[in-house]
Amino acid sequence: MSEIFTTDVLTALLAGGILAGVPLLFAALGEMVAERAGVLNIGLEGYMLMGAYVGFVTAYHTNTFLGFLGGAAAGAAVSLIMVVLCIRLGLDQIVVGIAITLAAEGATALIFDSQFAESRPTLGATERIDIPGLSQIPVVGGGDTSDGSVFSQPPIVYIGLAIVVGTAWTMRRTHWGLNIRAAGDKPSALDAAGVSVLGTRTWATLFCGAMAGMGGAYLSITAAGLFEDFITQGRGFIAIVLAMLARGKGAWVLIGAFVFGISLSISDALQIAGVDISTDLVFMLPFVTVIAVLVVFGRRSYLPAALALPYVRGAR
Amino acid sequence: MSSDATAPATAAQAPPGPAETAPPAAIGRMAEIVVRSLVPVLLALVAGGLVLLALGANPIQFYADVWSGGMDFGAWQDTVMRMAPLALIACGLIYVFKAGIWNLGIDGQFLLAGGVIAGLAPELYGNMPDALMFLILFIVAGVVASVWTIVPALLRAHYGVNEIITSLMTSFIGINLANILIKGPFQDTASNVPQTEAIPFTNLLPTIPGTRIHVGVIVAAVLAIATWYAMSRTSFGLRLAILGANARAAAHVGISVPRLILVAFMTSGAFIGLAAAAEIMGIWGYVRADWNPAFGLLVVPLVFLARFNALATIPFVAALALMTIGGDLATQNAGVSNEFTLLLVGLVLLFMGVTELLGRRRSLGQSYLQGIKRRKG
């Protein structure tokens, strides 16, 4: 065991876990907030894809920072469809969510193909910030390795961590958080208290769209350095699962995203150690574990009572 | 051209209308159904045409190419064959959707069943008559996909765990497990790429005389009729409908809700497994690792457009099959990405929503988007 987990391998494992986990972190965090507010975004994959595309194009023409902003804006713009059709007009959230995912898959592939079919441009490596001192620690430092580690990451990763902390605090300690949770658990009570249910859900969904778009932008700008059709490869759906498993706890989103990130990248890291292990197997394990836990400790799900239900004032 | 592509829908949709509702005002109801089902498709074709225009392609030419690519020079046979898996998946989804349950693990069930029978086929091939082999493979495919739905079904039935999340998770597991099997025990050692050993092309499912169309299409047609019958003429269908309308009422009238959820889930899985068997044994004869036609989400909207009526799904399935087969030629000629179909299906769904809103204003008849009622708790 100890021969396998050398410093190089552990560093690669951490770096890979972060690289693959950050898009999940952003998307799952947004989805967690939206779900708490009672909105199930099956279109998360679509938000991420649009964020990845717009983020990539913006970063290609301007700079990385604007790229991330562009990605977030694009994700929020797509989530507006959800806001209008589902929150405002009360259509089925799952049907519209599937529509958003399919349409975004088609649209990004179409537009990208018509713009860059010949050139297939790539971006350079995103610049990292070395945290003074800490980045020199072996394994977690990563200041002198090519992929970095915990203390040598692009600014967006630290911004993401800050957003996680900020969101977790907001959800637990502020009126906003209380409103969001009420919108999902007992919307009529929130309405009676004089707070707009539709408004609360709208902001939660736009936040979700922006976060997912940012996650997608990270995927294309930092993780891949390019855009390709279906670049998200179902990560949006994994993020939905993570958000549901996190039960509204920001810390669990962080842990879940990192665990899945590691499982997505562990086979690469183990190749450094000369261990050849099937990517498919490793990728399967977290899901198998979750299912096993659900079966063994089968308990009721912890979803908000009004999840995916449109709110109609006065309806029973 | 666009109207040609959807014209058969009008005719083929007529029979279920009067059968479902009382005779009075049947014509009015039928008109409602046609308007509600066709308007979204037409709007999506128009909007898709505008997108094509914006990309510098000629939409009329494009849709004409879709038609000729999917119909001319014997391509109609490919279109008909593509209908088999799509129709079987659609039928499978009807059993769960009607009961108010979401089975979104379609791709995992499809690929796992496909992978297992593709690995099993070379073992059986040559050791028994082909007919027996196909029978065994179809049964195995149905059973595998059906078993794959048990965990989400039981969790939903007994603990109320949201089946969307669990069926998605088991879908991921199924896809990866299929890949593990194909790259491992089932791999064809004579091949450089990870894939299963191929059944000779000449020994795939028998074809309908005079055509290239395999008999899986007939299986699909028979099962679609059986599904329509089961849903509209049997107590099983009624129980599913009651469960879908109101789970609490279903329990009060003595329906064993957990058992019915399990049965609905497993039936839907079995149909999806048969879809995989028809596709693998009818067209391919082998499965390559990481192959994923991703039919799942494409079929979901059709089931809604057809309002959970198995016969009414057929024109929509035909249109989707035509789009996917003819789309290759059309996108190639127009110089756009061949993912245009995805955009079109997504647009159909969105316009379904818009039509729904207009319908609520102008009373175009019963809503189909509320067909799946979300349960509390």
Chai-1 contact restraints between the chains, C-beta under 6 A:
chainA,res_idxA,chainB,res_idxB,connection_type,confidence,min_distance_angstrom,max_distance_angstrom,comment,restraint_id
A,L85,B,G353,contact,1.0,0.0,6.0,A-B,restraint_1
A,L89,B,L357,contact,1.0,0.0,6.0,A-B,restraint_2
A,L91,B,G353,contact,1.0,0.0,6.0,A-B,restraint_3
A,L91,B,L369,contact,1.0,0.0,6.0,A-B,restraint_4
A,D92,B,L369,contact,1.0,0.0,6.0,A-B,restraint_5
A,V95,B,L369,contact,1.0,0.0,6.0,A-B,restraint_6
A,V96,B,G353,contact,1.0,0.0,6.0,A-B,restraint_7
A,I98,B,L297,contact,1.0,0.0,6.0,A-B,restraint_8
A,I98,B,V300,contact,1.0,0.0,6.0,A-B,restraint_9
A,A99,B,G346,contact,1.0,0.0,6.0,A-B,restraint_10
A,A99,B,L349,contact,1.0,0.0,6.0,A-B,restraint_11
A,A99,B,L350,contact,1.0,0.0,6.0,A-B,restraint_12
A,L102,B,L297,contact,1.0,0.0,6.0,A-B,restraint_13
A,L102,B,L342,contact,1.0,0.0,6.0,A-B,restraint_14
A,L102,B,V345,contact,1.0,0.0,6.0,A-B,restraint_15
A,L102,B,G346,contact,1.0,0.0,6.0,A-B,restraint_16
A,A103,B,L343,contact,1.0,0.0,6.0,A-B,restraint_17
A,A103,B,G346,contact,1.0,0.0,6.0,A-B,restraint_18
A,E105,B,L342,contact,1.0,0.0,6.0,A-B,restraint_19
A,G106,B,E339,contact,1.0,0.0,6.0,A-B,restraint_20
A,G106,B,L342,contact,1.0,0.0,6.0,A-B,restraint_21
A,G106,B,L343,contact,1.0,0.0,6.0,A-B,restraint_22
A,G106,B,G346,contact,1.0,0.0,6.0,A-B,restraint_23
A,A107,B,L343,contact,1.0,0.0,6.0,A-B,restraint_24
A,A109,B,S337,contact,1.0,0.0,6.0,A-B,restraint_25
A,A109,B,E339,contact,1.0,0.0,6.0,A-B,restraint_26
A,L110,B,V336,contact,1.0,0.0,6.0,A-B,restraint_27
A,L110,B,S337,contact,1.0,0.0,6.0,A-B,restraint_28
A,D113,B,S337,contact,1.0,0.0,6.0,A-B,restraint_29
A,S114,B,L55,contact,1.0,0.0,6.0,A-B,restraint_30
A,F237,B,L168,contact,1.0,0.0,6.0,A-B,restraint_31
A,V241,B,I165,contact,1.0,0.0,6.0,A-B,restraint_32
A,V241,B,M169,contact,1.0,0.0,6.0,A-B,restraint_33
A,M244,B,I165,contact,1.0,0.0,6.0,A-B,restraint_34
A,S278,B,I180,contact,1.0,0.0,6.0,A-B,restraint_35
A,D280,B,N176,contact,1.0,0.0,6.0,A-B,restraint_36
A,D280,B,N179,contact,1.0,0.0,6.0,A-B,restraint_37
A,D280,B,I180,contact,1.0,0.0,6.0,A-B,restraint_38
A,L281,B,I180,contact,1.0,0.0,6.0,A-B,restraint_39
A,F283,B,N176,contact,1.0,0.0,6.0,A-B,restraint_40
A,M284,B,I173,contact,1.0,0.0,6.0,A-B,restraint_41
A,M284,B,N176,contact,1.0,0.0,6.0,A-B,restraint_42
A,F287,B,M169,contact,1.0,0.0,6.0,A-B,restraint_43
A,F287,B,F172,contact,1.0,0.0,6.0,A-B,restraint_44
A,F287,B,I173,contact,1.0,0.0,6.0,A-B,restraint_45
A,I291,B,M169,contact,1.0,0.0,6.0,A-B,restraint_46
A,L294,B,L155,contact,1.0,0.0,6.0,A-B,restraint_47
A,L294,B,V161,contact,1.0,0.0,6.0,A-B,restraint_48
A,G298,B,Y159,contact,1.0,0.0,6.0,A-B,restraint_49
A,R300,B,Y159,contact,1.0,0.0,6.0,A-B,restraint_50
A,R300,B,G160,contact,1.0,0.0,6.0,A-B,restraint_51
A,S301,B,G160,contact,1.0,0.0,6.0,A-B,restraint_52
A,S301,B,V161,contact,1.0,0.0,6.0,A-B,restraint_53
A,S301,B,N162,contact,1.0,0.0,6.0,A-B,restraint_54
A,L303,B,N162,contact,1.0,0.0,6.0,A-B,restraint_55
A,A308,B,R374,contact,1.0,0.0,6.0,A-B,restraint_56
A,L309,B,R374,contact,1.0,0.0,6.0,A-B,restraint_57
